[in-house]
Amino acid sequence: MGSLGILAVAGLVLVPLVREYADFRRAWGLGRAAALGVTGLVIPAVGIGVVVALPLAAWPYAQWGVTIAAALAAYSLAVSAVEAAVEPARVSGRR
């Protein structure tokens, strides 16, 4: 994969994360550090995906598919848990 391919993949990953960060700031009212922390949950989520997919090493396409699916699921669950914790504070006017 050449430089252009790496840039394309980086764009496919980074652009949604930047949008997610901005959404956490705007919609949830989080500060910079808090929004970055929530967005940073993608890193352990990818780690979970890699570990879950390890038994599929003999089938690379299946391994990457499971890695992505598990990472998305873990990230989604983590963000939902943070949202549930942040929501009561937002409703009561605290942050």
FIDOMI-415994 format. One record per residue (C-alpha): residue number from 1; residue in one letter; x, y, z. Coordinates in pm, whole numbers, plus 50000, padded with zeros to 5 digits. Layout:
N
@n NUM	res A	X X	Y Y	Z Z
...
% end
This chain:
95
@n 1	res M	X 50000	Y 50000	Z 50000
@n 2	res G	X 50150	Y 50331	Z 49899
@n 3	res S	X 50149	Y 50665	Z 50071
@n 4	res L	X 49822	Y 50761	Z 49907
@n 5	res G	X 49655	Y 50445	Z 50039
@n 6	res I	X 49779	Y 50510	Z 50390
@n 7	res L	X 49652	Y 50868	Z 50374
@n 8	res A	X 49314	Y 50746	Z 50252
@n 9	res V	X 49282	Y 50495	Z 50537
@n 10	res A	X 49397	Y 50757	Z 50789
@n 11	res G	X 49132	Y 50992	Z 50653
@n 12	res L	X 48864	Y 50727	Z 50683
@n 13	res V	X 48958	Y 50677	Z 51048
@n 14	res L	X 49051	Y 51028	Z 51160
@n 15	res V	X 48774	Y 51231	Z 50997
@n 16	res P	X 48493	Y 51048	Z 51182
@n 17	res L	X 48687	Y 51069	Z 51509
@n 18	res V	X 48732	Y 51445	Z 51469
@n 19	res R	X 48360	Y 51479	Z 51400
@n 20	res E	X 48285	Y 51263	Z 51705
@n 21	res Y	X 48510	Y 51485	Z 51920
@n 22	res A	X 48332	Y 51797	Z 51794
@n 23	res D	X 47995	Y 51637	Z 51865
@n 24	res F	X 48097	Y 51554	Z 52222
@n 25	res R	X 48198	Y 51917	Z 52270
@n 26	res R	X 47886	Y 52064	Z 52109
@n 27	res A	X 47605	Y 51824	Z 52199
@n 28	res W	X 47731	Y 51699	Z 52534
@n 29	res G	X 47893	Y 52024	Z 52643
@n 30	res L	X 48222	Y 51855	Z 52730
@n 31	res G	X 48547	Y 52045	Z 52759
@n 32	res R	X 48846	Y 51973	Z 52537
@n 33	res A	X 49011	Y 51720	Z 52767
@n 34	res A	X 48687	Y 51535	Z 52845
@n 35	res A	X 48588	Y 51516	Z 52478
@n 36	res L	X 48937	Y 51395	Z 52387
@n 37	res G	X 48919	Y 51136	Z 52664
@n 38	res V	X 48587	Y 51001	Z 52542
@n 39	res T	X 48709	Y 50997	Z 52182
@n 40	res G	X 49027	Y 50825	Z 52301
@n 41	res L	X 48819	Y 50529	Z 52411
@n 42	res V	X 48864	Y 50412	Z 52052
@n 43	res I	X 49218	Y 50297	Z 52140
@n 44	res P	X 49124	Y 50034	Z 52401
@n 45	res A	X 48823	Y 49941	Z 52185
@n 46	res V	X 49058	Y 49853	Z 51898
@n 47	res G	X 49270	Y 49654	Z 52144
@n 48	res I	X 48961	Y 49458	Z 52245
@n 49	res G	X 48884	Y 49395	Z 51879
@n 50	res V	X 49235	Y 49268	Z 51811
@n 51	res V	X 49225	Y 49031	Z 52109
@n 52	res V	X 48879	Y 48898	Z 52021
@n 53	res A	X 48990	Y 48829	Z 51663
@n 54	res L	X 49321	Y 48657	Z 51748
@n 55	res P	X 49181	Y 48305	Z 51701
@n 56	res L	X 49101	Y 48395	Z 51340
@n 57	res A	X 49464	Y 48463	Z 51243
@n 58	res A	X 49451	Y 48191	Z 50976
@n 59	res W	X 49174	Y 48385	Z 50799
@n 60	res P	X 49298	Y 48744	Z 50762
@n 61	res Y	X 48978	Y 48888	Z 50610
@n 62	res A	X 48764	Y 48733	Z 50881
@n 63	res Q	X 49013	Y 48847	Z 51143
@n 64	res W	X 48997	Y 49210	Z 51029
@n 65	res G	X 48619	Y 49196	Z 50998
@n 66	res V	X 48581	Y 49067	Z 51352
@n 67	res T	X 48841	Y 49316	Z 51477
@n 68	res I	X 48644	Y 49607	Z 51331
@n 69	res A	X 48306	Y 49474	Z 51445
@n 70	res A	X 48426	Y 49408	Z 51800
@n 71	res A	X 48603	Y 49745	Z 51819
@n 72	res L	X 48290	Y 49927	Z 51702
@n 73	res A	X 48078	Y 49738	Z 51954
@n 74	res A	X 48320	Y 49806	Z 52241
@n 75	res Y	X 48351	Y 50175	Z 52151
@n 76	res S	X 47975	Y 50211	Z 52118
@n 77	res L	X 47917	Y 50049	Z 52458
@n 78	res A	X 48184	Y 50265	Z 52621
@n 79	res V	X 48045	Y 50587	Z 52475
@n 80	res S	X 47693	Y 50486	Z 52578
@n 81	res A	X 47815	Y 50429	Z 52935
@n 82	res V	X 47983	Y 50770	Z 52941
@n 83	res E	X 47670	Y 50932	Z 52799
@n 84	res A	X 47459	Y 50771	Z 53070
@n 85	res A	X 47697	Y 50908	Z 53332
@n 86	res V	X 47711	Y 51257	Z 53178
@n 87	res E	X 47338	Y 51294	Z 53115
@n 88	res P	X 47226	Y 51335	Z 53479
@n 89	res A	X 47487	Y 51608	Z 53528
@n 90	res R	X 47370	Y 51789	Z 53215
@n 91	res V	X 47005	Y 51771	Z 53320
@n 92	res S	X 47076	Y 51911	Z 53666
@n 93	res G	X 47293	Y 52188	Z 53522
@n 94	res R	X 47626	Y 52051	Z 53649
@n 95	res R	X 47920	Y 51948	Z 53432
% end
